[in-house]
Amino acid sequence: MRRAFADLGSWTAFALFALGVWEVASRLYAAPYLLPAPSQIVRALAEDSRLVLYYAGVTTQETVLGFLFGSAIALAAAMLFVWLPRFLEDFLYRIVVTLNSTPFVALASLIVVWFGLEIRSKVIVAGLYTFFAVLYHTHKEFISVDPMREHLMDIYNATWLQRMLLLKLPSALPIIFTSLKGGVMAAVNGAIVGELFGAFEGLGYMILDSRYVGNTVRVFLAAVFCTLIGWVLLGLVTVAERLLLPWHVSLARERS
């Protein structure tokens, strides 16, 4: 708990420092229509707080659902790849690499066309961003377990499920949480990209609508809320990591 409060304090100090630098830079630049100051953004939030908070809630919902959906599918796919015969694993992995090589902007636009402008399409886009962020490192860690431990499982005649639950998954948890941290930030980007390609609400829609009318302050306001959403969700994943992996060497080093 002390470490959590210390992290919160350090992030708060960083945010205050960044806002201070931003305020000074905006006043020196003296072009508020291009680089609005944080004080202008606060005034804009006060004037239209209900709508902005509603849009932030919509984007948060899309991000959380997409993150949960994408990370669950990625973990299941990584475990499935380990279970499949090698030739089938290589074939499916090539499909994943091919999809990941396709520009996400093109995939997002197609998903919005296929699934409509409702929240479903944004959840899918956010989930797709999360899926690729989580899958690669998780799969890599599953197939990189110490051969001596694998041999021990062979001696015990362990089933695939026992091997996965008792060996591969516990040893991969630190890397999985690292991937989840990247995945939750990617989910925020995915939700915004989905909204940019077609939405009637959300922070991405707010950015697009404000840009068309040249309202730079609202664009920055939406960007700030996107950052806050990412910070909060990243903090929740970090708390879960500390609760589930108190034994890990990186966390032990932080406590020392």
RACORMO-V199240 format. One record per helix or strand. SS is the DSSP state (A for helix, B for strand). FROM is the first residue (numbers start at 1). TO is the last residue. If there is no record, write none. Layout:
SS/FROM/TO  SS/FROM/TO
This chain:
A/2/29  A/38/47  A/49/83  A/86/101  A/104/115  A/119/142  A/147/155  A/160/196  A/203/212  A/216/244  A/249/255
